[in-house]
Amino acid sequence: MASVNINIRTNNEIKQKAQKLFERLGLDMTTAVNMFLRQAISKDTLPFDILPIVDHSKGNVPIFGSMKGKIVMAEDFDAPLDDFKEYM
């Protein structure tokens, strides 16, 4: 199948952060964008949830901090607990 070019515009900070992330994952920008496109086609929607961005600098509490003491263990839960104890 023939390859075609896609041109997208973004700001420099977003591009640099994305390139660093993809590099850590062993990907380049082209591969990452192609993965996104293939997943969108496969799922017939965006391959991720769109969530509001929470600005913690304005006093918003991170979700784990606000749930501390409110999490209850399911009786049939049998995973190692060490990773979760700080949230319980």
C-alpha positions, 0 to 999 in steps of 0.5 A: 500500500502506498504511503502518504504524508499527513501534515499536522500543526501543534505547538513546539512544547507539545511536540517536544514532550510527545517526542520524549515520551515516544522515545522512552517507549521506543517509538518515533512520532510517525509510528505513534501517530499511525498507532493512534490512527489504527486504534481509532479505526479499529474501535470506530471512535477515539481510542481513549476517554476525554476527561477534564483537565484538573488544575491542582494549583487551584486547590483541587484534590487529587482523586487518590487523596480525596478517597483515602479512608473511603476505599473498601477491600472486596472480599475476593480480592487476592492481589498483593496489597503493598502497592495499595496500602498508602491509599487505604 
